Amino acid sequence: TNHYLVLCPDVFFDITKTPSISTQLRGIREDPRKATDMYSLYNNLGGVYLHETFHWEYTVTNPKATDHDPDHISVTIYGPQEVKDEATLKNTRANSVIADAYTMVATAMLLMQTFNLADPPQPLSPAIATTGSSPRSDDAPSGWLGVQNTSDSSSQPDWNLWQLSIDAQIDMDDYAPGPSPYATGTCSFHLKETQDCDIDYGNNLYGNVVMMDNNKNIIGKTVNDIEHPIGYHMDDGNPYSFTSVLPHPLVITGEHENDYVQFTYGNLSWQSKTPNGGGTCTVGGWDPRDGPNCASKAAHQDA
């Protein structure tokens, strides 16, 4: 059985309204940190095409994939966050019959392979996703033949327009592995540890980090906000998992006993007072020097 897609010309052939994968990949190369965000490679021409192929019956999935939660037909599932929520709140089986779930898997694989990601990208910034406009037949490009008789089994698509679209949109250089988002060599970071005078002793150490690559370019730093005015918890049992453009998080654990900090990155592990396992530290000391003074609310030290 032949299967065809009827692609609305206003959306599919106008790159200013729905970007190509190539266009979005070029944008990510300009800021490789976007590679960890699924929304940076979403709602594009290639994704639209791939998504629609999963609606073909008895071809890709059986039963054919739809755009709905299999247990709640009125609930539609589109995009990285909704696909992730479906898998998190329900199970993999639910996503196995949802078209956009397959599109999101392919998108994640493309981002990981192109930008050398160690972990799958996540839905982070939905506001940057580009939305297409509603199609209108009078916006068709010159030479468009219109939808042919869909009841005629011998009906053929307009291959000339298909080739026109491919020539205009695809640049295979955009799919080559991208450069590393950081200068390789020896990375370094500055940790500011703060001890709050909280009565809950053992849960009152906080960390602020600035990380740099081999060329001393900043590749990650702690962002303070209302909920984290002095940093993130880094106590034993509640360590700080600091993320940057590096493939793995830097896990930071402050120890009250003996006053040291444990660092773990991938299979490397070392301490602030006993350098080993691939890392070394220079400890600045507490301010005030004699340690936390609860009369001044908090104290901090640099490492």
Summary of the structure (lengths in Angstrom):
residues: 303
radius of gyration: 25.7
end to end distance: 66.6
largest distance: 86.6
contacts: 838
relative contact order: 0.11
helix: 29%
strand: 23%
